[in-house]
């Protein structure tokens, strides 16, 4: 059974940077396909 992970992330976020390597390792450990879904935080939280 193949798994697909929708990976919602904000490229400009420091949390994305800090968690990326761990996320990739987890996805590889279960041989999941990752579907990247970048989001623009400026559109989510307008100033």
C-alpha positions in Angstrom: 0.0 0.0 0.0 1.5 3.3 -1.0 1.1 6.4 1.1 1.0 10.1 0.0 1.6 12.9 2.4 0.3 16.4 1.5 3.2 18.6 2.9 1.8 22.1 3.6 4.7 24.4 4.4 5.7 28.1 4.3 9.1 28.4 2.6 9.9 31.6 4.6 9.2 30.0 7.9 12.0 29.1 10.3 9.9 26.2 11.5 9.9 24.7 8.0 13.7 25.0 8.0 14.0 23.4 11.4 11.6 20.5 10.7 12.4 19.6 7.1 15.1 17.1 7.7 13.1 15.2 10.3 10.0 15.3 8.1 11.9 13.9 5.1 13.4 11.1 7.3 9.9 10.1 8.5 8.5 10.1 5.0 11.4 7.9 3.8 11.1 5.5 6.7 7.6 4.5 5.5 8.4 5.0 1.8 5.7 7.6 1.4 5.3 9.9 -1.6 5.4 13.6 -0.6 3.2 16.1 -2.4 4.6 19.6 -1.6 2.0 22.2 -1.0 3.8 25.6 -0.4 1.6 28.3 1.1 2.1 32.1 1.2 1.7 33.3 4.8 1.2 36.8 3.6 -2.1 35.7 2.0 -3.1 33.7 5.0 -2.3 36.5 7.5 -2.5 39.8 5.7 -1.0 42.8 7.5 
